[in-house]
Amino acid sequence: TSVPDPAPPTAFVTPSAPPGAESARSPAPGDADAEEPTAADITFVGAMIVHHEQAVELAELAVDRASDAEIVSLAEQMSLTQAAEASAMRSWLERRRVTGRDPDEAHDHEAAMYGEISRSTLDRAAQVGGAAFDRLFVAAMVPHHLGAVRMAEDRLAEPGDPAVSRWARVIANAQSLEVDRLHEIESRLPTS
């Protein structure tokens, strides 16, 4: 019998959206089993869309600017996963707006968006390449991912839609794993 080759040590699988996250529907009038989203749900999903969009913007730059093949691979996965999650979250919010919620309530600009990547960092990333981009990517993405983990943990500390809770757990787990991988990459990057 042959034993399949193990996955390479750099393989990484990002979990898909949790069951119910993309297929969640707006509660029908009189539907007692439907979960009404809480303010914590709406705030988390709205802020996470913006957070994911920043990661996608930086990750898309890596394809042409990074010199480290693992950063390129990880960035491609981040871009695909987080763009899909952001799209699903937008759909989730749109379905909830039917229930009479104010669309501006979705992303409270006063709410903390931990690990935000500044516009100046994104602009600088668009101007550099090679090892300088690699270092900037890791330096920006680690705190950004840790911010997403904190946002997810904050949401998990609140009651709300179980689908959003599952989403928050998936995001926290996936981004924690990616932080570990980014630290491994960082440890072997040239320092200048």
C-alpha positions as CSV (number, residue, x, y, z in Angstrom):
1,T,0.0,0.0,0.0
2,S,1.2,3.5,-0.7
3,V,1.1,6.2,1.8
4,P,0.1,9.6,0.4
5,D,2.7,12.3,0.6
6,P,2.1,14.7,3.6
7,A,1.2,18.3,2.8
8,P,4.2,20.6,2.5
9,P,5.0,22.3,5.8
10,T,3.9,25.6,4.4
11,A,0.5,24.4,3.4
12,F,-2.3,26.5,4.9
13,V,-6.1,26.0,4.6
14,T,-8.4,28.8,5.5
15,P,-11.8,27.6,6.8
16,S,-14.8,28.5,4.7
17,A,-17.5,30.7,6.0
18,P,-19.4,29.0,8.8
19,P,-22.6,27.2,8.1
20,G,-25.5,29.6,8.1
21,A,-23.3,32.7,7.6
22,E,-23.9,33.0,3.9
23,S,-27.3,31.3,3.8
24,A,-28.7,33.3,6.8
25,R,-31.9,35.0,5.9
26,S,-33.9,37.9,7.3
27,P,-36.4,36.7,9.8
28,A,-39.9,36.4,8.4
29,P,-42.6,38.2,10.2
30,G,-43.9,35.9,13.0
31,D,-41.0,33.5,12.6
32,A,-40.2,32.7,16.3
33,D,-37.2,30.6,15.5
34,A,-35.4,33.3,13.4
35,E,-32.5,35.1,15.1
36,E,-32.7,38.8,15.1
37,P,-29.2,40.3,14.8
38,T,-28.0,42.4,17.7
39,A,-26.2,45.7,17.6
40,A,-23.0,43.7,18.3
41,D,-23.7,41.6,15.2
42,I,-24.3,44.6,13.0
43,T,-21.3,46.5,14.3
44,F,-18.9,43.5,14.0
45,V,-20.0,42.6,10.5
46,G,-19.9,46.2,9.3
47,A,-16.4,46.8,10.8
48,M,-15.1,43.4,9.6
49,I,-16.0,44.3,6.0
50,V,-13.9,47.4,6.1
51,H,-11.1,45.5,7.9
52,H,-11.1,42.7,5.3
53,E,-11.1,45.3,2.4
54,Q,-7.8,46.7,3.8
55,A,-6.2,43.3,4.0
56,V,-7.4,42.6,0.4
57,E,-5.9,45.8,-0.8
58,L,-2.5,45.1,0.8
59,A,-2.6,41.4,-0.2
60,E,-3.3,42.2,-3.9
61,L,-0.1,44.4,-4.0
62,A,2.0,41.4,-2.9
63,V,1.4,39.6,-6.2
64,D,3.6,42.1,-8.1
65,R,5.7,43.5,-5.3
66,A,6.7,40.7,-2.9
67,S,9.9,38.8,-3.5
68,D,9.2,36.0,-1.0
69,A,7.2,33.2,-2.7
70,E,5.5,32.2,0.6
71,I,4.3,35.8,1.1
72,V,2.9,35.8,-2.4
73,S,1.1,32.5,-1.8
74,L,-0.3,33.6,1.6
75,A,-1.4,37.0,0.2
76,E,-3.2,35.3,-2.7
77,Q,-5.1,33.1,-0.2
78,M,-5.8,36.1,2.1
79,S,-7.1,38.1,-0.9
80,L,-9.5,35.3,-2.1
81,T,-10.7,34.4,1.4
82,Q,-11.2,37.8,2.8
83,A,-12.8,39.2,-0.4
84,A,-15.3,36.3,-0.4
85,E,-16.0,36.8,3.3
86,A,-16.5,40.6,2.9
87,S,-18.9,39.9,0.0
88,A,-20.9,37.4,2.1
89,M,-20.9,39.9,5.0
90,R,-22.3,42.6,2.7
91,S,-25.0,40.2,1.6
92,W,-25.8,39.4,5.3
93,L,-26.1,43.1,6.1
94,E,-28.3,43.8,3.1
95,R,-30.7,41.1,4.1
96,R,-30.9,42.6,7.6
97,R,-31.6,46.0,6.3
98,V,-34.9,44.7,5.1
99,T,-35.9,44.4,8.8
100,G,-35.8,48.2,9.1
101,R,-32.3,48.7,10.5
102,D,-30.5,51.9,9.4
103,P,-27.8,51.0,6.9
104,D,-25.4,53.5,8.6
105,E,-25.7,51.5,11.8
106,A,-23.7,48.6,10.1
107,H,-20.3,50.3,10.6
108,D,-20.2,52.6,13.5
109,H,-17.3,54.9,12.9
110,E,-16.9,55.3,16.6
111,A,-16.5,51.5,17.1
112,A,-12.9,50.3,17.4
113,M,-11.4,48.8,14.3
114,Y,-8.3,47.3,15.8
115,G,-5.2,46.8,13.7
116,E,-6.3,49.3,11.0
117,I,-3.8,49.7,8.2
118,S,-3.2,53.4,7.6
119,R,-3.7,54.9,4.2
120,S,0.0,56.0,4.3
121,T,1.1,52.4,4.9
122,L,-1.0,51.2,1.9
123,D,0.4,54.0,-0.2
124,R,4.0,53.2,0.8
125,A,3.3,49.5,0.0
126,A,2.2,50.5,-3.5
127,Q,5.6,52.2,-4.0
128,V,8.1,49.6,-2.7
129,G,9.0,46.1,-3.9
130,G,11.1,43.1,-3.1
131,A,12.5,42.6,0.4
132,A,11.3,46.1,1.5
133,F,7.7,45.2,0.5
134,D,8.0,41.8,2.3
135,R,9.0,43.4,5.6
136,L,6.3,46.1,5.2
137,F,3.7,43.4,4.4
138,V,4.5,41.4,7.6
139,A,4.8,44.5,9.7
140,A,1.4,45.7,8.7
141,M,-0.5,42.4,8.4
142,V,0.5,41.0,11.8
143,P,-1.1,43.8,13.9
144,H,-4.0,43.9,11.3
145,H,-4.8,40.2,11.9
146,L,-4.4,40.5,15.6
147,G,-6.9,43.4,15.4
148,A,-9.3,41.1,13.6
149,V,-8.9,38.5,16.3
150,R,-9.6,41.1,19.0
151,M,-12.7,42.3,17.1
152,A,-13.9,38.7,16.8
153,E,-13.3,38.0,20.5
154,D,-15.1,41.2,21.4
155,R,-18.1,40.0,19.4
156,L,-18.0,36.6,20.9
157,A,-18.2,38.1,24.4
158,E,-21.7,39.5,23.4
159,P,-24.9,37.6,22.7
160,G,-26.2,37.6,19.1
161,D,-26.9,35.6,16.0
162,P,-25.2,32.2,16.2
163,A,-24.2,32.4,12.5
164,V,-22.2,35.6,13.3
165,S,-20.7,33.9,16.4
166,R,-19.5,31.0,14.2
167,W,-18.2,33.6,11.7
168,A,-16.3,35.4,14.4
169,R,-14.7,32.1,15.6
170,V,-13.7,31.1,12.1
171,I,-12.1,34.6,11.6
172,A,-10.3,34.4,14.9
173,N,-8.9,30.9,14.3
174,A,-7.9,31.5,10.7
175,Q,-6.2,34.8,11.4
176,S,-4.4,33.5,14.4
177,L,-2.9,30.7,12.3
178,E,-1.9,33.3,9.6
179,V,-0.2,35.4,12.3
180,D,1.8,32.3,13.3
181,R,2.8,31.8,9.6
182,L,3.7,35.5,9.2
183,H,6.0,35.3,12.2
184,E,7.7,32.3,10.7
185,I,8.2,34.2,7.5
186,E,9.4,37.2,9.3
187,S,12.1,35.2,11.1
188,R,13.8,34.3,7.8
189,L,13.4,37.6,6.0
190,P,16.5,39.7,5.4
191,T,16.7,42.6,7.8
192,S,17.6,45.2,5.2
